[in-house]
């Protein structure tokens, strides 16, 4: 089957998504069970660019109902530390589910099962919700965002949210010899290997409001008014990347997925409608190549940290930096360690997250995966009212 991608542009998220879907031929889905996977893993309001706009999800459900599918559900597994019900309420997925009469499922409250990765180099198996085997058709509805570790997070990366509970963090903690990675990061290889078994049947990329810069959670909202729909998620991600001003070949997990034969990322080999879609391309501010802290007297030992820990650290410093004066070391600087691969740090370093536990004899260890900012402060100042 040829890869087909449809791009639509408009001011109303529901109508823009509907316009794209009406131009897109769906397979026969009568009597099938459909799982919709949005990006709703964080507590964020619609239009923030952080999570999928609920109107895009509603448009997808309304369109899929015309196929006479037997069952449609919305399913998500939130990042660690996020209360699913609160996230579903804030992102308005709860409202969409009630309005459309579909079930909303917290995948972390289902039983797990393992999936073997055929030919996996850094990832041999993954743990997912056992519920997935009950569905015939999976729809990925991500937000058009940059990502501090993977450059973009689109249809394929969105499938990482189907991993069960803390399994998501494991992809950030893999370590393989250079003869296997051949210059690529383990995370990018793992995402491409995950895609070989978690490959959605339909992609609907929400570009109504995207996020640029330090995505996936702390970048800047970018209003685009676009929705991109495709029958191959890899090709759809390639088109979306180009609309973001990025070359798909320069995004490692897309290139690696193409090398695994999962789809086409050369745009001239993809059927893209309309032909003049590139007139809507808007360059995104890229994610930082190195995580930087805007505090010159804070020394961060970042070795193997995932985006959740990095984001937590940034938020913590933005909110509580002025209260950390008691933790300056002899060099008058505050030292903070994160990441599973951390090997050295001075005595008195603030060690954030479970991955730093092997170094806890060197400083102040704060448990969590990751701990929230208030938890860090409660550990550092246990007798003070925060």
C-alpha positions in Angstrom: 0.0 0.0 0.0 1.3 3.5 -0.9 1.8 5.9 1.9 -0.9 8.6 1.7 -0.7 11.8 3.8 -3.3 14.5 3.9 -2.6 18.0 5.3 -5.4 20.4 6.2 -5.3 24.0 7.5 -7.9 26.0 9.4 -8.8 27.9 12.5 -11.1 25.5 14.2 -9.5 22.3 15.5 -12.6 20.1 15.0 -13.3 21.3 11.5 -9.6 21.2 10.5 -9.4 17.6 11.6 -12.7 16.7 10.0 -11.6 18.3 6.7 -8.5 16.1 6.6 -10.3 12.9 7.6 -13.1 13.4 5.0 -10.4 13.4 2.3 -8.8 10.2 3.7 -10.0 6.7 2.7 -10.3 4.4 5.7 -10.1 0.6 5.5 -13.2 -1.5 6.3 -13.7 -1.2 10.1 -17.2 -2.6 10.5 -17.3 -4.7 13.6 -13.7 -3.9 14.6 -12.4 -2.6 17.9 -10.5 0.7 17.7 -8.1 2.1 20.3 -7.3 5.9 20.1 -4.0 6.9 21.7 -3.8 10.7 22.2 -1.1 12.6 24.0 -2.8 13.2 27.3 -0.2 12.0 29.7 0.3 15.3 31.5 -1.9 17.8 33.3 -2.2 20.5 30.7 -5.1 22.6 29.3 -6.3 22.4 25.7 -4.4 24.7 23.4 -1.2 24.7 25.4 0.6 22.7 22.8 1.6 20.1 25.4 -1.3 17.7 24.9 -3.6 16.7 22.1 -6.5 19.1 21.5 -9.7 17.4 22.6 -11.6 18.7 19.5 -9.2 16.8 17.2 -9.9 13.6 19.2 -13.6 14.3 19.0 -13.5 14.8 15.3 -11.6 11.5 14.9 -14.2 9.6 17.0 -17.1 11.1 15.1 -15.4 10.1 11.8 -14.6 6.6 13.0 -18.1 6.0 14.1 -19.3 6.3 10.5 -17.4 3.0 9.8 -19.8 1.1 12.1 -16.9 -0.1 14.3 -18.0 -2.3 17.1 -16.1 -0.4 19.8 -14.0 2.8 20.2 -11.9 3.7 23.3 -9.5 6.4 24.3 -6.5 5.0 26.1 -3.4 6.5 27.8 -0.7 5.7 30.2 0.5 8.9 32.0 4.0 9.7 32.8 5.1 8.6 36.3 3.9 10.9 39.0 0.9 12.3 37.0 -2.6 11.4 38.4 -4.4 9.9 35.4 -7.9 11.1 36.4 -6.6 14.7 36.9 -4.8 14.6 33.6 -7.9 13.3 31.7 -10.0 16.0 33.3 -7.6 18.8 32.6 -6.9 17.8 29.0 -10.6 17.3 28.5 -10.3 13.8 27.4 -12.9 12.9 30.0 -15.3 15.4 28.5 -14.7 14.0 25.0 -15.3 10.5 26.2 -18.6 11.4 27.8 -19.8 13.5 24.9 -19.0 10.8 22.4 -20.1 7.9 24.5 -16.7 6.0 24.4 -14.7 4.5 27.2 -11.7 6.3 28.6 -9.0 3.9 29.9 -6.0 4.4 32.2 -3.7 1.7 30.8 -1.7 1.6 34.0 -4.8 0.1 35.8 -4.8 -2.9 33.4 -2.8 -6.1 33.6 0.6 -6.1 31.7 1.9 -8.5 29.1 5.2 -8.8 27.3 5.9 -8.3 23.6 9.1 -9.7 22.0 11.0 -7.4 19.7 12.1 -9.4 16.6 15.7 -8.7 15.8 16.0 -6.2 18.7 19.5 -4.9 19.2 19.0 -2.7 22.3 15.4 -3.7 23.1 14.6 -7.4 23.3 11.1 -7.1 24.8 8.6 -4.5 26.1 5.9 -4.6 28.7 2.5 -3.2 27.6 -1.1 -3.4 28.7 -2.6 -6.8 28.1 -5.7 -4.9 26.8 -4.0 -4.0 23.5 -4.5 -7.5 22.2 -8.3 -6.9 22.2 -8.1 -4.2 19.6 -7.9 -4.5 15.8 -7.0 -0.9 14.9 -4.9 1.7 16.7 -5.0 5.4 16.0 -2.1 7.6 17.2 -3.1 11.3 17.8 0.0 13.1 19.0 0.8 16.8 19.1 3.3 18.3 16.7 6.2 19.0 19.1 9.9 19.1 19.4 11.6 16.9 22.0 14.8 17.5 23.9 16.0 13.9 23.3 14.5 12.8 20.0 14.2 16.1 18.2 10.5 15.5 17.5 7.7 13.6 19.2 5.0 12.6 16.7 3.0 9.4 15.8 5.7 6.8 16.4 7.1 8.4 19.6 3.5 8.7 20.9 3.3 4.9 21.0 5.7 5.0 23.9 2.7 6.0 26.0 1.4 2.5 25.5 4.2 1.1 27.6 3.1 -0.1 31.0 3.9 2.1 34.0 7.7 2.6 34.5 8.5 0.7 31.3 8.6 4.1 29.6 11.6 5.2 31.6 13.5 2.1 30.8 14.0 3.2 27.2 16.0 6.2 28.5 18.2 3.9 30.6 19.5 1.5 28.0 23.2 1.0 27.5 24.8 -0.9 24.6 28.3 -1.2 23.2 29.3 1.1 20.4 29.6 -1.8 17.9 25.8 -2.1 18.3 24.7 1.5 18.5 27.1 2.6 15.6 26.9 6.2 16.6 23.1 6.4 17.3 21.6 6.9 20.8 20.1 3.9 22.5 16.8 5.8 22.9 16.5 6.4 19.2 17.3 2.8 18.4 14.8 1.6 21.0 12.0 3.7 19.6 12.5 2.3 16.2 12.6 -1.2 17.6 9.5 -0.5 19.6 7.8 0.7 16.4 8.2 -2.8 14.9 5.6 -4.1 17.3 3.7 -0.9 18.3 2.9 0.5 14.9 -0.4 2.4 14.7 -2.8 1.8 11.7 -3.7 5.5 11.4 -1.9 8.7 12.4 -3.7 12.0 13.1 -1.1 14.6 14.0 -2.5 17.6 15.9 -0.8 20.7 14.6 -3.5 23.1 15.7 -1.2 24.3 18.4 2.2 22.7 18.6 5.3 23.1 20.8 8.8 24.3 19.8 12.0 24.6 21.7 12.4 22.5 24.9 9.5 20.1 24.3 7.9 17.8 25.2 6.6 19.9 28.1 8.6 23.1 28.7 8.8 24.6 25.2 6.8 27.4 23.7 3.3 26.9 22.3 3.2 27.5 18.5 -0.2 28.1 16.8 -0.3 26.4 13.4 -3.9 25.5 12.6 -2.8 22.2 10.9 -3.8 18.6 11.1 -1.9 15.9 9.3 -3.4 12.5 8.6 -1.7 9.4 7.2 -2.1 5.6 6.8 1.6 5.0 7.6 2.8 6.7 10.8 6.4 6.9 9.7 5.6 8.7 6.5 3.1 10.9 8.3 5.8 11.8 10.8 8.2 12.6 7.9 5.7 15.0 6.4 5.0 16.6 9.8 8.7 17.0 10.4 9.1 18.8 7.1 6.3 21.1 8.0 8.2 21.9 11.2 11.2 22.9 9.1 13.2 19.7 9.8 14.6 17.1 7.5 13.2 13.6 8.3 16.6 12.1 7.5 18.1 14.1 10.4 15.7 12.6 12.9 17.4 9.4 14.1 14.4 7.4 15.2 12.6 8.1 11.9 15.7 7.2 9.8 16.2 4.0 11.8 12.6 3.1 11.5 12.8 3.5 7.7 16.0 1.3 7.7 13.9 -1.3 9.4 11.5 -1.2 6.5 8.6 0.3 8.5 7.8 3.0 5.9 8.9 5.7 3.6 10.5 9.0 4.7 11.6 10.3 1.3 8.9 12.9 0.6 9.0 12.4 -3.2 8.0 8.8 -2.6 4.9 9.6 -0.5 1.5 10.7 -1.9 0.9 14.0 -0.2 -2.3 16.1 -0.5 -2.6 19.0 -1.4 0.4 19.3 -3.6 1.2 22.8 -2.3 1.2 21.7 1.3 4.7 23.2 1.9 3.3 26.7 1.8 2.1 25.9 5.3 5.5 25.0 6.6 6.6 27.0 9.7 10.1 26.4 11.1 10.1 25.3 14.7 12.7 26.4 17.1 14.8 23.2 17.6 15.3 21.6 21.0 18.5 22.5 22.7 21.4 20.2 21.7 22.6 20.3 25.3 20.4 20.7 28.4 21.4 24.0 29.9 20.5 25.6 33.2 20.0 29.4 33.2 21.7 29.6 36.6 25.5 30.0 36.3 26.2 28.9 39.9 24.3 25.5 39.5 26.5 22.6 38.4 24.4 19.7 36.9 25.9 16.2 36.5 23.6 14.8 33.8 24.5 11.3 32.8 21.8 9.2 31.3 18.8 11.2 32.6 15.4 10.9 30.9 13.3 13.8 29.8 11.1 13.5 32.9 14.0 14.1 35.3 15.4 16.9 33.2 12.0 18.6 33.1 11.5 18.1 36.8 14.9 19.7 37.5 14.2 22.7 35.4 10.8 23.3 37.0 12.3 22.8 40.5 15.1 25.4 39.9 12.7 27.9 38.3 10.4 27.6 41.4 12.9 27.1 44.3 16.4 28.2 43.2 16.5 31.1 45.6 15.8 28.8 48.6 18.9 26.6 48.0 21.6 28.9 49.3 22.2 26.5 52.3 23.3 23.8 49.8 26.2 25.7 48.2 29.5 23.8 48.5 33.0 25.2 49.1 33.2 26.5 45.5 30.0 28.6 46.2 28.0 26.5 43.7 25.0 24.2 44.1 25.8 20.7 42.7 23.0 18.5 41.4 23.2 15.0 40.0 20.6 13.2 37.8 20.7 10.1 35.6 21.5 6.4 35.9 25.0 6.6 34.5 26.3 9.2 36.9 29.7 8.1 38.2 31.3 11.1 39.9 30.1 14.1 41.9 31.5 16.0 44.9 30.4 15.4 48.5 27.2 17.2 49.2 25.7 16.9 45.8 21.8 17.0 45.6 21.0 13.6 43.9 17.6 13.7 42.3 15.7 10.5 41.3 16.0 6.7 41.9 18.6 6.4 39.2 21.2 8.2 41.4 20.7 5.9 44.4 24.1 4.2 43.9 25.7 7.6 44.6 23.6 8.4 47.7 26.6 8.1 49.9 28.1 11.2 48.2 25.2 13.6 49.0 21.5 14.2 49.6 19.5 11.5 47.9 15.9 12.3 46.9 13.8 9.2 46.0 11.3 9.2 43.1 11.0 8.5 39.4 11.2 11.4 39.2 10.3 13.2 42.5 8.1 16.2 42.1 9.5 19.7 43.0 7.6 19.8 46.3 9.0 16.4 47.3 12.6 17.6 46.6 12.0 20.7 48.8 10.4 18.6 51.6 13.6 16.4 51.6 15.9 19.3 51.7 13.9 21.3 54.2 11.9 18.7 56.2 10.9 21.0 59.0 9.9 24.0 57.0 6.4 24.7 55.7 6.6 24.9 51.9 
